[in-house]
Amino acid sequence: MLKLVYPLVSIDMSPESNDPLDFINNNPSGIPPGQQSDLVQLLLYQIIRVKELIKYYDSIPNGAGQLGSSILNELVSEAYTSLVNYDIVLMQKYYDLLLNCD
């Protein structure tokens, strides 16, 4: 079994390692209240939730939701970038922004 340890991240390369998106796949209603989760999981959940909102804005007739859709698309794109770069400060910022999207 190979185990890599980076600052703030531990990666277990064993075949029985857990899927990092398991909390989404097995619980479509989101993360249950009171369950401990990390910022990455919370941000991923908010990205998925906002992508559903984008579909709603895109479905509004006559392009009336186009502005809202483009703003939310930009937020989701920047949130993904913060995840890829593992920038915790930006991850917290975009989590807070996405949390208040409706």
PyMOL CGO cylinders between C-alpha atoms (Angstrom):
from pymol import cmd
from pymol.cgo import CYLINDER

trace = [
    CYLINDER, 0.00, 0.00, 0.00, 1.37, 3.40, -1.02, 0.3, 1, 1, 1, 1, 1, 1,
    CYLINDER, 1.37, 3.40, -1.02, 0.45, 6.38, 1.09, 0.3, 1, 1, 1, 1, 1, 1,
    CYLINDER, 0.45, 6.38, 1.09, 1.43, 9.92, 0.09, 0.3, 1, 1, 1, 1, 1, 1,
    CYLINDER, 1.43, 9.92, 0.09, 1.28, 12.73, 2.61, 0.3, 1, 1, 1, 1, 1, 1,
    CYLINDER, 1.28, 12.73, 2.61, 1.31, 16.38, 1.59, 0.3, 1, 1, 1, 1, 1, 1,
    CYLINDER, 1.31, 16.38, 1.59, 0.78, 19.41, 3.81, 0.3, 1, 1, 1, 1, 1, 1,
    CYLINDER, 0.78, 19.41, 3.81, -2.93, 19.46, 4.70, 0.3, 1, 1, 1, 1, 1, 1,
    CYLINDER, -2.93, 19.46, 4.70, -3.62, 16.49, 2.37, 0.3, 1, 1, 1, 1, 1, 1,
    CYLINDER, -3.62, 16.49, 2.37, -3.21, 12.76, 2.84, 0.3, 1, 1, 1, 1, 1, 1,
    CYLINDER, -3.21, 12.76, 2.84, -3.74, 10.49, -0.15, 0.3, 1, 1, 1, 1, 1, 1,
    CYLINDER, -3.74, 10.49, -0.15, -4.24, 6.78, 0.41, 0.3, 1, 1, 1, 1, 1, 1,
    CYLINDER, -4.24, 6.78, 0.41, -3.51, 4.83, -2.78, 0.3, 1, 1, 1, 1, 1, 1,
    CYLINDER, -3.51, 4.83, -2.78, -4.84, 1.50, -1.52, 0.3, 1, 1, 1, 1, 1, 1,
    CYLINDER, -4.84, 1.50, -1.52, -7.58, -0.19, -3.58, 0.3, 1, 1, 1, 1, 1, 1,
    CYLINDER, -7.58, -0.19, -3.58, -10.07, 0.08, -0.74, 0.3, 1, 1, 1, 1, 1, 1,
    CYLINDER, -10.07, 0.08, -0.74, -9.69, 3.86, -0.35, 0.3, 1, 1, 1, 1, 1, 1,
    CYLINDER, -9.69, 3.86, -0.35, -12.88, 5.90, -0.11, 0.3, 1, 1, 1, 1, 1, 1,
    CYLINDER, -12.88, 5.90, -0.11, -14.31, 7.85, -3.02, 0.3, 1, 1, 1, 1, 1, 1,
    CYLINDER, -14.31, 7.85, -3.02, -13.95, 11.58, -2.22, 0.3, 1, 1, 1, 1, 1, 1,
    CYLINDER, -13.95, 11.58, -2.22, -17.34, 12.25, -3.85, 0.3, 1, 1, 1, 1, 1, 1,
    CYLINDER, -17.34, 12.25, -3.85, -19.05, 9.45, -1.97, 0.3, 1, 1, 1, 1, 1, 1,
    CYLINDER, -19.05, 9.45, -1.97, -20.93, 11.96, 0.19, 0.3, 1, 1, 1, 1, 1, 1,
    CYLINDER, -20.93, 11.96, 0.19, -22.64, 13.27, -2.97, 0.3, 1, 1, 1, 1, 1, 1,
    CYLINDER, -22.64, 13.27, -2.97, -23.28, 9.95, -4.70, 0.3, 1, 1, 1, 1, 1, 1,
    CYLINDER, -23.28, 9.95, -4.70, -24.83, 8.24, -1.69, 0.3, 1, 1, 1, 1, 1, 1,
    CYLINDER, -24.83, 8.24, -1.69, -26.76, 11.18, -0.28, 0.3, 1, 1, 1, 1, 1, 1,
    CYLINDER, -26.76, 11.18, -0.28, -28.50, 13.26, -2.96, 0.3, 1, 1, 1, 1, 1, 1,
    CYLINDER, -28.50, 13.26, -2.96, -30.08, 15.53, -0.35, 0.3, 1, 1, 1, 1, 1, 1,
    CYLINDER, -30.08, 15.53, -0.35, -26.66, 16.85, 0.62, 0.3, 1, 1, 1, 1, 1, 1,
    CYLINDER, -26.66, 16.85, 0.62, -24.55, 16.64, 3.72, 0.3, 1, 1, 1, 1, 1, 1,
    CYLINDER, -24.55, 16.64, 3.72, -26.65, 15.83, 6.79, 0.3, 1, 1, 1, 1, 1, 1,
    CYLINDER, -26.65, 15.83, 6.79, -26.61, 18.49, 9.51, 0.3, 1, 1, 1, 1, 1, 1,
    CYLINDER, -26.61, 18.49, 9.51, -24.13, 17.78, 12.25, 0.3, 1, 1, 1, 1, 1, 1,
    CYLINDER, -24.13, 17.78, 12.25, -21.91, 15.58, 10.09, 0.3, 1, 1, 1, 1, 1, 1,
    CYLINDER, -21.91, 15.58, 10.09, -18.32, 16.78, 10.02, 0.3, 1, 1, 1, 1, 1, 1,
    CYLINDER, -18.32, 16.78, 10.02, -17.06, 17.56, 6.54, 0.3, 1, 1, 1, 1, 1, 1,
    CYLINDER, -17.06, 17.56, 6.54, -14.19, 19.51, 5.11, 0.3, 1, 1, 1, 1, 1, 1,
    CYLINDER, -14.19, 19.51, 5.11, -14.20, 22.66, 3.03, 0.3, 1, 1, 1, 1, 1, 1,
    CYLINDER, -14.20, 22.66, 3.03, -13.55, 20.77, -0.20, 0.3, 1, 1, 1, 1, 1, 1,
    CYLINDER, -13.55, 20.77, -0.20, -16.67, 18.63, 0.26, 0.3, 1, 1, 1, 1, 1, 1,
    CYLINDER, -16.67, 18.63, 0.26, -18.79, 21.63, 1.23, 0.3, 1, 1, 1, 1, 1, 1,
    CYLINDER, -18.79, 21.63, 1.23, -17.58, 23.63, -1.77, 0.3, 1, 1, 1, 1, 1, 1,
    CYLINDER, -17.58, 23.63, -1.77, -18.20, 20.73, -4.16, 0.3, 1, 1, 1, 1, 1, 1,
    CYLINDER, -18.20, 20.73, -4.16, -21.74, 20.38, -2.83, 0.3, 1, 1, 1, 1, 1, 1,
    CYLINDER, -21.74, 20.38, -2.83, -22.38, 24.11, -3.33, 0.3, 1, 1, 1, 1, 1, 1,
    CYLINDER, -22.38, 24.11, -3.33, -20.97, 23.96, -6.87, 0.3, 1, 1, 1, 1, 1, 1,
    CYLINDER, -20.97, 23.96, -6.87, -23.36, 21.13, -7.72, 0.3, 1, 1, 1, 1, 1, 1,
    CYLINDER, -23.36, 21.13, -7.72, -26.28, 23.01, -6.15, 0.3, 1, 1, 1, 1, 1, 1,
    CYLINDER, -26.28, 23.01, -6.15, -25.50, 26.21, -8.07, 0.3, 1, 1, 1, 1, 1, 1,
    CYLINDER, -25.50, 26.21, -8.07, -25.11, 24.29, -11.34, 0.3, 1, 1, 1, 1, 1, 1,
    CYLINDER, -25.11, 24.29, -11.34, -28.73, 23.19, -10.84, 0.3, 1, 1, 1, 1, 1, 1,
    CYLINDER, -28.73, 23.19, -10.84, -29.66, 26.87, -10.39, 0.3, 1, 1, 1, 1, 1, 1,
    CYLINDER, -29.66, 26.87, -10.39, -27.86, 27.68, -13.65, 0.3, 1, 1, 1, 1, 1, 1,
    CYLINDER, -27.86, 27.68, -13.65, -30.09, 25.16, -15.44, 0.3, 1, 1, 1, 1, 1, 1,
    CYLINDER, -30.09, 25.16, -15.44, -33.12, 26.92, -13.94, 0.3, 1, 1, 1, 1, 1, 1,
    CYLINDER, -33.12, 26.92, -13.94, -31.91, 30.37, -15.07, 0.3, 1, 1, 1, 1, 1, 1,
    CYLINDER, -31.91, 30.37, -15.07, -31.14, 29.01, -18.55, 0.3, 1, 1, 1, 1, 1, 1,
    CYLINDER, -31.14, 29.01, -18.55, -34.69, 27.67, -18.83, 0.3, 1, 1, 1, 1, 1, 1,
    CYLINDER, -34.69, 27.67, -18.83, -36.33, 31.07, -18.28, 0.3, 1, 1, 1, 1, 1, 1,
    CYLINDER, -36.33, 31.07, -18.28, -37.97, 32.10, -21.59, 0.3, 1, 1, 1, 1, 1, 1,
    CYLINDER, -37.97, 32.10, -21.59, -36.79, 34.95, -23.81, 0.3, 1, 1, 1, 1, 1, 1,
    CYLINDER, -36.79, 34.95, -23.81, -33.30, 34.98, -22.30, 0.3, 1, 1, 1, 1, 1, 1,
    CYLINDER, -33.30, 34.98, -22.30, -34.55, 36.65, -19.13, 0.3, 1, 1, 1, 1, 1, 1,
    CYLINDER, -34.55, 36.65, -19.13, -32.26, 34.51, -16.97, 0.3, 1, 1, 1, 1, 1, 1,
    CYLINDER, -32.26, 34.51, -16.97, -29.17, 34.95, -19.11, 0.3, 1, 1, 1, 1, 1, 1,
    CYLINDER, -29.17, 34.95, -19.11, -27.49, 37.53, -16.86, 0.3, 1, 1, 1, 1, 1, 1,
    CYLINDER, -27.49, 37.53, -16.86, -28.05, 35.45, -13.72, 0.3, 1, 1, 1, 1, 1, 1,
    CYLINDER, -28.05, 35.45, -13.72, -26.83, 32.35, -15.51, 0.3, 1, 1, 1, 1, 1, 1,
    CYLINDER, -26.83, 32.35, -15.51, -23.62, 34.01, -16.71, 0.3, 1, 1, 1, 1, 1, 1,
    CYLINDER, -23.62, 34.01, -16.71, -22.86, 35.42, -13.23, 0.3, 1, 1, 1, 1, 1, 1,
    CYLINDER, -22.86, 35.42, -13.23, -23.37, 32.01, -11.63, 0.3, 1, 1, 1, 1, 1, 1,
    CYLINDER, -23.37, 32.01, -11.63, -21.27, 30.33, -14.34, 0.3, 1, 1, 1, 1, 1, 1,
    CYLINDER, -21.27, 30.33, -14.34, -18.42, 32.71, -13.55, 0.3, 1, 1, 1, 1, 1, 1,
    CYLINDER, -18.42, 32.71, -13.55, -18.70, 31.99, -9.81, 0.3, 1, 1, 1, 1, 1, 1,
    CYLINDER, -18.70, 31.99, -9.81, -18.66, 28.24, -10.44, 0.3, 1, 1, 1, 1, 1, 1,
    CYLINDER, -18.66, 28.24, -10.44, -15.65, 28.57, -12.73, 0.3, 1, 1, 1, 1, 1, 1,
    CYLINDER, -15.65, 28.57, -12.73, -13.72, 30.56, -10.13, 0.3, 1, 1, 1, 1, 1, 1,
    CYLINDER, -13.72, 30.56, -10.13, -14.72, 28.10, -7.39, 0.3, 1, 1, 1, 1, 1, 1,
    CYLINDER, -14.72, 28.10, -7.39, -13.35, 25.22, -9.50, 0.3, 1, 1, 1, 1, 1, 1,
    CYLINDER, -13.35, 25.22, -9.50, -10.11, 27.15, -9.97, 0.3, 1, 1, 1, 1, 1, 1,
    CYLINDER, -10.11, 27.15, -9.97, -9.77, 27.63, -6.21, 0.3, 1, 1, 1, 1, 1, 1,
    CYLINDER, -9.77, 27.63, -6.21, -10.22, 23.87, -5.76, 0.3, 1, 1, 1, 1, 1, 1,
    CYLINDER, -10.22, 23.87, -5.76, -7.64, 23.01, -8.41, 0.3, 1, 1, 1, 1, 1, 1,
    CYLINDER, -7.64, 23.01, -8.41, -5.12, 25.42, -6.87, 0.3, 1, 1, 1, 1, 1, 1,
    CYLINDER, -5.12, 25.42, -6.87, -6.07, 24.29, -3.34, 0.3, 1, 1, 1, 1, 1, 1,
    CYLINDER, -6.07, 24.29, -3.34, -6.27, 27.94, -2.31, 0.3, 1, 1, 1, 1, 1, 1,
    CYLINDER, -6.27, 27.94, -2.31, -8.05, 27.70, 1.03, 0.3, 1, 1, 1, 1, 1, 1,
    CYLINDER, -8.05, 27.70, 1.03, -8.71, 31.43, 1.31, 0.3, 1, 1, 1, 1, 1, 1,
    CYLINDER, -8.71, 31.43, 1.31, -10.42, 31.53, -2.10, 0.3, 1, 1, 1, 1, 1, 1,
    CYLINDER, -10.42, 31.53, -2.10, -12.21, 28.24, -1.41, 0.3, 1, 1, 1, 1, 1, 1,
    CYLINDER, -12.21, 28.24, -1.41, -13.77, 29.81, 1.71, 0.3, 1, 1, 1, 1, 1, 1,
    CYLINDER, -13.77, 29.81, 1.71, -14.66, 32.97, -0.25, 0.3, 1, 1, 1, 1, 1, 1,
    CYLINDER, -14.66, 32.97, -0.25, -16.40, 31.05, -3.03, 0.3, 1, 1, 1, 1, 1, 1,
    CYLINDER, -16.40, 31.05, -3.03, -18.10, 28.71, -0.58, 0.3, 1, 1, 1, 1, 1, 1,
    CYLINDER, -18.10, 28.71, -0.58, -19.63, 31.74, 1.15, 0.3, 1, 1, 1, 1, 1, 1,
    CYLINDER, -19.63, 31.74, 1.15, -20.62, 33.31, -2.18, 0.3, 1, 1, 1, 1, 1, 1,
    CYLINDER, -20.62, 33.31, -2.18, -22.16, 30.11, -3.57, 0.3, 1, 1, 1, 1, 1, 1,
    CYLINDER, -22.16, 30.11, -3.57, -23.94, 29.42, -0.28, 0.3, 1, 1, 1, 1, 1, 1,
    CYLINDER, -23.94, 29.42, -0.28, -25.93, 32.65, -0.74, 0.3, 1, 1, 1, 1, 1, 1,
    CYLINDER, -25.93, 32.65, -0.74, -26.88, 32.04, -4.38, 0.3, 1, 1, 1, 1, 1, 1,
    CYLINDER, -26.88, 32.04, -4.38, -30.53, 31.40, -5.10, 0.3, 1, 1, 1, 1, 1, 1,
]
cmd.load_cgo(trace, "trace")
